[in-house]
């Protein structure tokens, strides 16, 4: 198991979890958030899926949001919502600090961004 930094309880959201309607439907509220981006990553279109996957891309920067006040219960809801193929990993963010992100492991990645 990875040792997580103190900032790692934040979630870097780059896809559907950026939308108020999705967060409110899942959690019943909109968590605190700030604009953030992830250098060395891109939100890529995935073959046969309507949602993106965060994949390593050395010359890219993925824009998104950093959600900072999620409870343990809410993390459980988000884990159940996300595709089982995602890996929850700690990544660096340009906004300062680190955050956890649902990273797409491999396969089914298209060349274009959504």
N, C-alpha and C positions, 0 to 999 in steps of 0.2 A: 504494500500500500504506500502511496506517495505521501510524504509529509507536506502538509499544506501551510501556506503562509497565513498570517492573520487576516489578510484581505481576501482570502480564497472563499469566504462565505458569500461573496458577491457573484452574481451570474452575468456573464457576457451574453446578451441576446442579440442575434444577428438576423433572425428570420421572423417567423410568425409570433414569437414571444415579444416582439417590439410593439405589437398592436394592442392598444387599450382594450378593445373589444375581446380579444383572446385572453388577455390577463384577467380581465374582470369575469369572464365566463368561467375560467379555470379556478381562480383564487377568490373571487368575490370582492376584489379590490385591485387597485393599481399600486404596485410597490414603488418605493422611492427609486428614482433612477437619474442617471446623468448620461450625457452623450459620451461615447467611448469608441475606440477603434483598436483593432488587433493587428499589429505589424507582422508580416510574414504569413498571413492567412488571407483566404478569400471565401466568400459565401458563394459556393458553386451550385449551378443547376444540377439536379440529379436525374438520371434516366428513369422515367416511369413514376416520378414523384412530383408533387406540386409544391414541395417545400425544399429549401436549400440545405446544403451540408457545408460545414466549415472544414476546409482542406488547406494543407500547407501550400503556400505560394510565396517563395522568398522575396519577390519584387512587388508584392501586393499589400494592401492594407484593407481589412474588412471593417466597414463602419457598423456601428450598433449602439446598444445601450448597456450600461452597467447597472443591474438591479441590486440594491444593497441591503434591503431589510426583509429578506425571505425567512420565514420560520421553517422549522424542521418538517412540519406538516405540509407546508407549501412546496418544499423540495420534493417530498414524496409525490405530490400531485403532478409536478412538472416531470419527474422521472417516469411516471405512468403515462403521461401525455406524449413524451418523445419516443421516437422509433428505437427499438431494442438494439439496433446496429450502432447507434451513437456511443462514443466513449466520453465520459465526463472527465475532462482534463483541465488542469490549471495552466493558464496562459498569461503572458504579459500583455498589458494594455498601455496604449500611448497616453491615456488620461492619468497615468500614474497608478502604481499598484498592479495587482494581479486579480484574476477572476477565474471562475470555473466556466467552461464552455462545453457544449455538446458538440464534439468533433466527429466528423464522418471518417471512419477508418480507411476505407479504400473501395474501389469498384463503383460502377454506375455513375461516375463523375463526368459531366459534360464540359466541354471547353468554355462555354459561355457562362456568364453569371445570370441569375434570375432577373 
